[in-house]
């Protein structure tokens, strides 16, 4: 299966860190020699750039100018730009395993051939890594022993994670955001992994669009997270329960944002005391469906034009709408 390490190597090749104007080559060989054999320069005197070579400033301009053929696209990440500029100013830092000491944020989203299915042990080489974004891949399980202890943000949105046991075996102790939206989490067996025992510093948690159904059980676990301020649960069956939002607001008084909507004191006061009435949480849901327009169906008015007593055949149509949960 495609691993994070393999995808990272392909990502580095895509950045072209060894190609002009980055890396080491005939365009900057004297600068490299100068760093290897430094000599004091008189005050106010800059070293002249030999013919056929470019100064670091000129090479950086080729990377930053949006009209340059070597510039990155506008939607590139800050990490992309940082690595390319380091490859100009200090290319020796990116040689061998040095690149793993520079990267603090790694984003490997689904980009065709960059497909990740496994968080492998090689991720531990990123000893300074604080943010790991692996959205829109094909990851079904995450082994926490393969995650750097320095990690603060882990985003796994749009994958196939169905079990949190491996992730919670030895989770990063400083993690502040955990994104698990659009995965395959279901059943009460997953909620037991969402407690302070595993995530003592968690501030933001995204569990949206999974198959979680036990609101009472989930709230009892989330209430142990002392720093939780941002929670996303929309898209789960439990979010269809009529008192869902009010019950959460009263049960988790430290929340600031629920389902991307800011919580104001007036709203919280409106549901004060609801947490002490769990009997209101029933195994039922309320769904409102609005159909704005339907196309491809016969017009009912056409059948009303048949004359009374007509011997023509009468054709009736019936339609059924099915909702799958």
Secondary structure, 3 states (H helix, E strand, C coil): CCEHHHHHHHHHHHHCCCCCCCCCCCCCHHHHHHHHCCCCCCCCCCCCCCCCCCCHHHHHHHHHCCCCCCCCCCCCCHHHHHHHHHHHHCHHHHCHHHHHHHCCEEECCCECCECCCECCHHHHHCCCCCEEECCCCCCCCCCHHHCCCCCCEEECCCCCCCCCCCCCCCCCCCCCEEECCCCCCECCCCHHHCCCCCCCCCCEEECCCCECCCHHHHHHHHCCCCCCCEEECCCCHHHHCCCHHHHHHHHCCCCCEECCEECCHHHHHHCCCHHHCHHHCCCCCCCCCCCCCCCCCCCHHHHHHCCCCCCCCCCCCCCCCCCCC
